[in-house]
Amino acid sequence: MTPYQLWISFYTMLRKDVVRMFRIWVQTFLPSVITSVLYFLVFGTILGSRIGQMQGVDYMTFVVPGLVMLAIVTTSYANTSFMFFTSKFFARSIDELLVSPTPPWLLIAGFVAGGVVRGVLVGALVLTVSLFFTALQLTIHNALIILGFAVLTALVFALAGLVNGIYAKSIDGINIVPTFVLTPLVYLGGIFYSVHALPEWWQWITYANPLFYLINGFRYGFLGLADIPLAVSLLVLLALMAALAAVNWYLIRTGLGLRQ
């Protein structure tokens, strides 16, 4: 395929997903915003005033980066897994893509890009809503770090969602991983607390959680606070991205779970 043909193929897949998510925006964007408002009300108005500060900043300000990251992780993952699953079992459009000259890396990029777009947009919406509850905009430490971690995290979990979409045999197969794996990892990844506030044995459990490093780096971009060096968070993020990209390429290249 020529570069122009590659671009048309990628653009077509991305445009299809973006048009879909804006057409049903009540389902794709609104739920995360409403959930985040409830978090802000509970942790800002009720619990935040009682807890006071965390690592020298207002508790609500401390929590907001984690809640934005929560929205990015869940929506980018869900978007890619659902889109690939529907393409495989309902629309059957994946069959046409597999027999076309579209290379595996481009097919991955087309599905993952939609998840990245939705994850970043939802994250931006949640961040905008947070400004009604806290003066977070006055504490931004490094906007480039915020943007970089937001986009790369959305990319990582869009890739993870694609793996789930490839292996899922039913709609229940899509929901198992987010419910029993992703959600516990996110909530135990340091959204609502600093790792230094935990007992030493629990700190080591937290260090084994990859989500902790992503939240840590994202929070550093806002507040300049980090439980571990920023370079470590970035290395973990890049390692996850490389590993998941390799797994997806292998699955698409071999057609494992796709050619029936």
N, C-alpha and C positions, 0 to 999 in steps of 0.2 A: 504493500500500500504506500502511496505517496504521502508526504507530510500533510497535504491538503485533505486527502481522504481520511487520514488518521484524525485530523482535527474535526472533520464533519462527523465522524463516528463518535468521538468523545462528546462533542457539543450536543449531538442528538440525544444521547443517553442522559446527559446532565440537564438539558432543557426539559425533557420529559419529566424528570423527577422534580425539578424546581416548579414547573407549572402545576404539577399535582399538589405539592405541599402548600402553594399559595391558594389553590382552588378550594382546599379543605383546611384553611388556616385555623378554623375552630378546633380541629383535631390535632394539628401539627404544632401550633404555636401557643394557643391559649392555655392548655392544661399546665404546662410548666410555669407559666407566669402566675396562674392562680395558686398553684402549690407553693411557689416562692413567696407570694404575698402572705400566705398563712404562716410560713416559717418566719418571715420578718415580724409579723404581729406577735407570734409566740415568743421568739427569742429576743426580739427587740423591746417590745412593750412589757411583757410579763416577766420573762426570765432574765433578760439582759440587765434590767435595773437592779435585780437582786445579786447577780454575779459580779457586776461592776466592770473590772478590766481583766484583760488577758494579755500577757506580755507587754504591759504598759499602754495598751490602747483600749478604747471602748469595746465591750464584748460584741456589740452588734457590728461594728466595723471589722472586727476580727473574723466574724462568721461569714460575712458577705462573700469574700472571694471563694470560700468553699462551696457556698450555695450556688454561685454562678458556675463553678466547675461541675457540680452535681448535675445541673441542667445540661451542660455541654456533653458530658459523658453519656447520660441516659438517652438523650435525643439523637445524637449521632449514631450510637449503637443501634437503637431501635429502628431508625430510618433505613439503614443499609440492610439489616437483617430482614426486615419486612419487605423491602423492595425486591431483594433477590429471591426471597421465598415465593412471592406472588408471581415473579417472572418465571420461576421454575415450575410451579404447580398449577397456577390459574391462567395467566396470559400465555404461557408456554413460549414466550419470546426468547428465552434463554437458548432454546434449540436453534433458532435462527442465528443468534450471535455465535454459537459454537461452530456452526458450519460455515460461517462467513470468514473472510480473511482477517478479521479483527484479531490482533495478537492478544495473548492472555493479559499482558501488563496493561493494555488499553482497556480491556473489559473490566479489570479491577479498578482502574482509575475512574471509569465512567460511573460505576456504582458507588464507589467511595466518595467521589466528589459531592454527590448529593447529600450524603451524611455530614460531610464537613460544612457545607453551606447551611444546612438546617441547624447543626450544633452551634455554629458561630452566631447565627441570627438569634437563636433562642437565648444563648448566653448574653448577647447584647441587650435583648429585651429584659431579661432578669436583672442585669446590671442597671439598666435605666430605671426599672421599678425600685431598685434598692436606694436610689438617690432620694426618694421620698421618705426614707426611713433613717438615713444616715448621711453624714457629710463625707462620704468616701472619696468624692472627687477632689477633695482638698488634701488627700494623703497619698495620691498616686506617686509611686517611687520611680517606676520606669515603664512607660507605655509600650515600648518595644518588647519587653519581656512578657508583659500581659498578653499582647497580640500573638507573640510567638508560641507561648504555652497554650493559648486558647486554640489556635489553628492546629498545632501538632497533636494536642490531646484529642481534638475532634477527629483528626486523621487516624490516630491509633485506635480509637474505639469504633470508628467506621470500618476499619480493617477487621477488628474483632467481630463486629456484627456481620461482616461478610462471611467469615468462617462459620458462624452460627447459622446463617442463611443457607450455606451450602450443605451443611450436615442435617439441618432440620427436616424431618419427614412429615411433620404436621404443625399446625399453628401453636400447639402446646409446646413443641420443641423450641420455638422461638422464645417463649415466655419463661422457660425453666432457668436458663442461664441468668437473665436479668434479675429474676426473683431470688434465686438461691445462691448466686455467686456475686454478681455485680453489685447489687444493693448492699449486702453486708460489707463488701470491700470498701465501697464509697463511704458508708456511715462510720466505719472504723478506720478511715484514712486521715483523720485529723481535721474534719470539717468544723467540729464544735469544740475542739480542745487542742492545746499544745501537747506534744508528745512528752515534754518535760514535766507535765503535771501528772503523769502516770507512774505507777510503780515500775521498778526496773525490769521485771520479768515481762510486763505488758508492753514496755517500750520496744523490746526485742521482737515481739509479735508484730507491732506496728511497722517496724523497719522491714519486715518481710512482706508487707503489703505494698504492691507497686503503685497503688492509687495515692499513697501517702506522699510519694516523691512528686507527683504531678500537682497535687494540691499545695505542697510546700513551695514549689517554684512559682506557681500562680500567685500565691499570697505574697511572696517576696516582691513581685512586680507592683503590687498595690501598696504594701506597708513597709517594705524594706526589712521585713522580719523573716527569719528562716530557722527551722529546727536543725537543718543540715545544710552543707554548702550547696549553692545553686548549681555548681558544675555537676554534682552527683545527681541531682534531680534531672538535669538535661541529659546526662548519659543514660539514665534509666529510661527516659522517654524515647531517645533515639534507638536504644536497644530493643525496646518493645515494638517500635515501628518497623525496624528491620526484620525482626523475627516474624511478625504477623504478615508483612509483605511477602516474605519468602514462603510461608505456609500457604497463603492465598494463591501465589503464583503456581506452586506445586499442585494444589487442588484443581485449579482451572486448567493447567497444562495437561494434567493426566485425566481430567474429566471425572475424578473420583466423586461418586455420589450425584453426578449430573447426567451421564449417559446411561439411559435405562433401556 
